[in-house]
Amino acid sequence: MTKYIEKLHVLKLFNLQDVVTSLTGTMRSAQELLRSYTQKGLVVQIRRNLYSVTDLGTKAIMATKFEIGSRVSESSYISYHSALEYHGLAHQQFFILYVSSDSRFNEFDFGDIHYAYCKSAISVGVVTPAMDSKVKVTNLERTIIDCLDRLDRAGGLEEFIHSLSMLTYLDENKLLEYLNSYNKAFLYKKAGFVLSYFRKDLKLSADFIDFCHKRGAAHVKYLTNQQESDTFFKEWNIYAPSNILSFLEQGTNELV
């Protein structure tokens, strides 16, 4: 039965139907194959109907958490803080992986990671990196807009500010595309307000900030909670921390 192991290593991450289609031809043979390989430690079951091969030497699972999250459902992809981490922008390491999907899946734990379901917000801005063909993840600009929409899923404002400080460029046309796809007045306001602090560093035009300002909600909003957002910024009609850049002087390296 070990004759199939090389082909499974090519697949790396697979379900029962993949084994039927690519290897055995029948469901019964596929079930027997996976049962045997699992018992031998050649294959690990991640969750119901999702498997990965292991390293033949160390027996460690071959699939990364980003690959697993990208295969949880047909439409799943890595998002929010997990996308920041994938892009090398996370300031802290989280033990939760945010997975967006058109269809709901049951959240689960595997290894040290909790795979959390997020309803897919918009349909654009999801990519498969050229060097990582088994991963689906929001691109940089979509990740930034998603995180602005849900700062709680970005790890909070402080974590998000640290991520922004690591960037040297954002494509404002893509930012506008995703803002328009969301079409939320408060999101325009948040994007304009927060990104204005980094406008020169990110190579954003004054016109972009002005557009966000014009499309932003007219009524007063709080950037975060009322306790943290204790200062009123009249130009933006928003309550926010007195100086969000001060977060950059308060960095930690905690595991979350």
Secondary structure as UniProt FT lines:
FT   HELIX           2..4
FT   HELIX           5..11
FT   STRAND          13..14
FT   HELIX           16..19
FT   HELIX           20..24
FT   HELIX           27..39
FT   TURN            40..41
FT   STRAND          43..47
FT   TURN            48..49
FT   STRAND          50..54
FT   TURN            56..58
FT   HELIX           65..70
FT   TURN            74..75
FT   STRAND          77..78
FT   HELIX           80..86
FT   TURN            87..88
FT   STRAND          96..101
FT   STRAND          108..110
FT   TURN            111..112
FT   STRAND          113..119
FT   STRAND          126..127
FT   TURN            130..131
FT   TURN            133..134
FT   STRAND          137..138
FT   HELIX           140..149
FT   HELIX           151..154
FT   HELIX           157..165
FT   HELIX           172..182
FT   HELIX           185..196
FT   TURN            197..203
FT   HELIX           206..215
FT   STRAND          221..222
FT   TURN            226..228
FT   STRAND          231..233
FT   TURN            234..237
FT   STRAND          238..240
FT   HELIX           244..249
//
